[in-house]
């Protein structure tokens, strides 16, 4: 994750994809997602993500989570095992099947 909280944003089509480097032992990813468009909105039922040592390609399926609204902006905050925090701002788009 590169910090995209400053001005650019990522387009998440039904899922959020990113990579995290874990130089420590196996761990659970500490993260949260908040809505920027409607800050009082609560994001519930986020999946638990297990990290292996090394590069981890993470996919979070957002399509079944009713907390996410098409066209709304969100910010993902990840706390890495090193204690460093990274943020990714994204626009959620629900793709029709």
C-alpha positions as CSV (number, residue, x, y, z in Angstrom):
1,X,0.0,0.0,0.0
2,X,1.3,3.4,-1.0
3,X,-0.3,6.3,0.8
4,X,-3.1,7.5,-1.5
5,X,-4.8,9.5,1.2
6,X,-3.4,12.8,0.0
7,X,-5.2,13.4,-3.3
8,X,-5.5,10.4,-5.6
9,X,-7.9,7.5,-5.0
10,X,-8.3,3.9,-6.0
11,X,-11.4,2.5,-7.8
12,X,-12.7,-0.6,-6.0
13,X,-15.1,-2.6,-8.2
14,X,-16.8,-5.0,-5.8
15,X,-13.5,-5.8,-4.1
16,X,-10.5,-4.1,-2.7
17,X,-7.1,-5.4,-3.9
18,X,-3.7,-4.4,-2.3
19,X,-0.4,-5.9,-1.3
20,X,1.3,-5.8,2.1
21,X,4.8,-6.8,3.0
22,X,5.1,-8.6,6.3
23,X,8.7,-9.0,7.6
24,X,7.5,-10.6,10.8
25,X,5.9,-13.9,11.6
26,X,2.4,-14.9,10.6
27,X,-0.1,-12.3,11.9
28,X,-3.6,-11.0,11.5
29,X,-3.9,-7.7,9.6
30,X,-5.1,-4.8,11.7
31,X,-7.3,-2.6,9.5
32,X,-10.4,-0.5,9.4
33,X,-12.5,1.2,6.7
34,X,-14.3,4.4,7.2
35,X,-16.7,6.2,4.9
36,X,-15.6,9.7,3.8
37,X,-18.8,10.6,2.0
38,X,-21.0,10.0,5.0
39,X,-18.6,9.9,8.1
40,X,-21.3,8.8,10.5
41,X,-21.8,5.6,8.5
42,X,-20.6,2.4,10.4
43,X,-18.8,-0.2,8.4
44,X,-19.6,-3.7,9.8
45,X,-18.6,-7.3,9.2
46,X,-15.2,-6.8,7.7
47,X,-13.4,-10.1,7.2
48,X,-10.3,-11.1,9.2
49,X,-7.2,-11.2,7.0
50,X,-4.3,-13.6,7.9
51,X,-0.8,-12.4,6.9
52,X,2.0,-14.8,6.0
53,X,5.6,-13.7,6.1
54,X,6.7,-11.9,3.0
55,X,4.5,-10.2,0.3
56,X,0.8,-10.8,0.9
57,X,-1.7,-10.0,-1.9
58,X,-5.0,-9.1,-0.1
59,X,-8.4,-9.2,-1.6
60,X,-11.4,-8.0,0.4
61,X,-14.8,-8.8,-1.2
62,X,-17.0,-5.8,-0.6
63,X,-19.9,-6.8,-2.9
64,X,-21.8,-8.8,-0.2
65,X,-21.3,-6.2,2.5
66,X,-24.3,-3.9,2.6
67,X,-22.3,-1.2,4.4
68,X,-20.7,-0.2,1.1
69,X,-22.7,2.2,-1.2
70,X,-22.1,2.6,-4.9
71,X,-20.4,5.9,-5.6
72,X,-19.3,6.6,-2.0
73,X,-15.7,7.3,-1.0
74,X,-14.0,5.3,1.7
75,X,-10.6,5.2,3.4
76,X,-8.8,2.1,4.4
77,X,-6.3,2.4,7.2
78,X,-3.9,-0.5,7.7
79,X,-1.6,-0.9,10.7
80,X,1.3,-3.0,9.6
81,X,3.0,-5.4,12.1
82,X,5.9,-2.9,12.3
83,X,3.5,-0.4,13.8
84,X,3.5,1.8,10.7
85,X,0.1,3.0,9.3
86,X,-0.8,3.2,5.6
87,X,-3.9,4.6,4.1
88,X,-5.7,4.0,0.8
89,X,-8.6,6.2,-0.3
90,X,-11.0,4.5,-2.7
91,X,-14.2,5.0,-4.6
92,X,-16.6,2.0,-4.3
93,X,-18.3,0.9,-7.5
94,X,-20.8,-1.9,-7.5
95,X,-20.5,-3.8,-10.8
96,X,-23.7,-5.4,-12.1
97,X,-23.5,-9.0,-13.2
